[in-house]
Amino acid sequence: MFTSLKNAFKVKEIRQKVFFDLVVLLVIRFGSQLPIAGINRDYFSNWFATQSGGLIDAFTGGSFLNMSILALNITPYITSSIIVQLLTIAIPKLEEMAKEGEDGRKKIQAITRYTTVALALIESIAMAIGFGRRGLLQNYNAINVILTVATLTAGSAFLMWIGEQITEYGVGNGISIVLAINIISRIPQDITSLFRQFVIGKKIAPAVLAAVIIIAIILAMVVLCILLGDAERRIPVQYAKKIQGRRMVGGSASSIPMKVNTAGVMPIIFASSLMEFPVVLSQLFGYSGTGAWSEFLKYLSSSNWCNPSNIKYSIGLLVYIALLIFFAYFYTSISFNPLEISENLRKQGGFIPGIRPGRPTSDYLNKILKYIIFIGAVGLMIVGIIPFFFRGIFNASVSFGGTSLIIVVSVVLETLKQIESMMMVRNYKGFLND
């Protein structure tokens, strides 16, 4: 892997693409520090101190906490992508577009863009009005509200465009690269915070032990994320021999790769968003009561989970785990279709050894898929729960957690694979030219 990466930088074309990525990412980090005019930057710092906003802070690279011009970042794009993907399953016309090849993909991408701008506009209006009248805006008036809405919407649209430019002219998936760099930008600050809390100023023996435990936990989570990202079950496939013209073709062997974590980080994102939505909505509308609704919100807030002094609120964690497992099965069911795969195998003359083509093949793939999804969901559950556990027991609050690490690891692995593929294509072209 590292040898291929070293050789890749010797190629001018790949080197230029990587340099383009770096320049664009520097622009993004610079924009994340530019504040919106007329904003009270301390407002969200104080708000985050009482909320479980780590996921939002990590996804936006701190730009939301700083209320910069890129405060919304690419979160509207992520949300719109999820919405459009789900609607593609529910609406037949969108499903037909998705099957039209490159033209259909461009149409779906255009719909995603428009949905992103619409969501960014709605979110910016809600923030400018909902939070603005309670201290976010230094002077709450129509001009400042319009300026804030325009800035936040334009910033989100700009980042969406930047992501597409990285995909076209750089290396890797642009949106994923932007999301990963946002998360990575917060990791040094979080690790420094952990060492200040548990290592610096302590006696030598406890300090060394704490440092070793912190490093071991982070490394273990990274290794688990790599395993979840790369682990797969290969189903052997055999293709029958047939005559085409005067030649005998077929008879080759292949396999169907079924990833253990088929749904990726989507179950965690879905579950976290669903749990946090009522909390954020209550804050948006200025609710600060002390009744039954306020008590209910404490169960939903991850900042109260695994706390020995208030163990009852950990019921919310059990709900979160149930949602995570549900969405793991749900998202896999809409992204992996065993019936379609078995039909394609039958048309191509392929079959799984020992399994009859058609419905038996589909049933067999479904059976294997159920076991795989459960293993992937358990892995996600472990990675997702570890940050909540240490936050509740040791008050170790960090913006990066299981979701963030899975995203970073998967983006890094996919980018390295793309660089390797570019090297293989270049070598293949060189072989043909010789």
Secondary structure as the mmCIF struct_conf table of DSSP 4:
data_model
#
loop_
_struct_conf.conf_type_id
_struct_conf.id
_struct_conf.beg_label_comp_id
_struct_conf.beg_label_asym_id
_struct_conf.beg_label_seq_id
_struct_conf.end_label_comp_id
_struct_conf.end_label_asym_id
_struct_conf.end_label_seq_id
HELX_RH_AL_P HELX_RH_AL_P1 PHE A 2 ALA A 8
TURN_TY1_P TURN_TY1_P1 PHE A 9 LYS A 10
BEND BEND1 VAL A 11 VAL A 11
HELX_RH_AL_P HELX_RH_AL_P2 LYS A 12 GLY A 31
TURN_TY1_P TURN_TY1_P2 SER A 32 GLN A 33
STRN STRN1 PRO A 35 PRO A 35
HELX_LH_PP_P HELX_LH_PP_P1 ILE A 36 ILE A 36
TURN_TY1_P TURN_TY1_P3 ALA A 37 GLY A 38
STRN STRN2 ILE A 39 ILE A 39
TURN_TY1_P TURN_TY1_P4 ARG A 41 ARG A 41
HELX_RH_AL_P HELX_RH_AL_P3 ASP A 42 PHE A 48
TURN_TY1_P TURN_TY1_P5 ALA A 49 THR A 50
BEND BEND2 GLN A 51 GLN A 51
HELX_RH_AL_P HELX_RH_AL_P4 GLY A 54 PHE A 59
TURN_TY1_P TURN_TY1_P6 THR A 60 GLY A 62
HELX_RH_AL_P HELX_RH_AL_P5 SER A 63 ASN A 66
TURN_TY1_P TURN_TY1_P7 MET A 67 MET A 67
STRN STRN3 SER A 68 SER A 68
TURN_TY1_P TURN_TY1_P8 ILE A 69 LEU A 70
BEND BEND3 ALA A 71 LEU A 72
TURN_TY1_P TURN_TY1_P9 ASN A 73 ILE A 74
HELX_RH_AL_P HELX_RH_AL_P6 THR A 75 ALA A 90
HELX_RH_AL_P HELX_RH_AL_P7 PRO A 92 ALA A 98
TURN_TY1_P TURN_TY1_P10 LYS A 99 LYS A 99
BEND BEND4 GLU A 100 GLU A 100
TURN_TY1_P TURN_TY1_P11 GLY A 101 GLY A 101
HELX_RH_AL_P HELX_RH_AL_P8 GLU A 102 GLY A 130
TURN_TY1_P TURN_TY1_P12 PHE A 131 PHE A 131
HELX_RH_3T_P HELX_RH_3T_P1 GLY A 132 ARG A 134
TURN_TY1_P TURN_TY1_P13 GLY A 135 LEU A 136
STRN STRN4 LEU A 137 LEU A 137
BEND BEND5 GLN A 138 ASN A 139
BEND BEND6 ASN A 141 ASN A 141
HELX_RH_AL_P HELX_RH_AL_P9 ALA A 142 TYR A 169
BEND BEND7 GLY A 170 GLY A 172
HELX_RH_AL_P HELX_RH_AL_P10 GLY A 174 PHE A 198
TURN_TY1_P TURN_TY1_P14 VAL A 199 GLY A 201
BEND BEND8 LYS A 202 LYS A 202
HELX_RH_AL_P HELX_RH_AL_P11 ILE A 204 ASP A 230
STRN STRN5 GLU A 232 TYR A 239
STRN STRN6 LYS A 242 GLN A 244
TURN_TY1_P TURN_TY1_P15 GLY A 245 ARG A 246
STRN STRN7 ARG A 247 VAL A 249
STRN STRN8 ALA A 253 LYS A 259
TURN_TY1_P TURN_TY1_P16 VAL A 260 VAL A 265
HELX_RH_AL_P HELX_RH_AL_P12 MET A 266 LEU A 284
TURN_TY1_P TURN_TY1_P17 PHE A 285 GLY A 286
BEND BEND9 GLY A 291 GLY A 291
HELX_RH_AL_P HELX_RH_AL_P13 ALA A 292 LEU A 300
HELX_RH_3T_P HELX_RH_3T_P2 SER A 302 ASN A 304
TURN_TY1_P TURN_TY1_P18 TRP A 305 CYS A 306
HELX_RH_3T_P HELX_RH_3T_P3 PRO A 308 SER A 314
HELX_RH_AL_P HELX_RH_AL_P14 ILE A 315 SER A 335
HELX_RH_AL_P HELX_RH_AL_P15 PRO A 338 LYS A 347
TURN_TY1_P TURN_TY1_P19 GLN A 348 GLY A 349
STRN STRN9 GLY A 350 PHE A 351
TURN_TY1_P TURN_TY1_P20 PRO A 353 GLY A 354
BEND BEND10 ILE A 355 ILE A 355
TURN_TY1_P TURN_TY1_P21 PRO A 357 GLY A 358
HELX_RH_AL_P HELX_RH_AL_P16 ARG A 359 PHE A 394
BEND BEND11 SER A 399 SER A 399
HELX_RH_AL_P HELX_RH_AL_P17 GLY A 402 ASN A 433
#
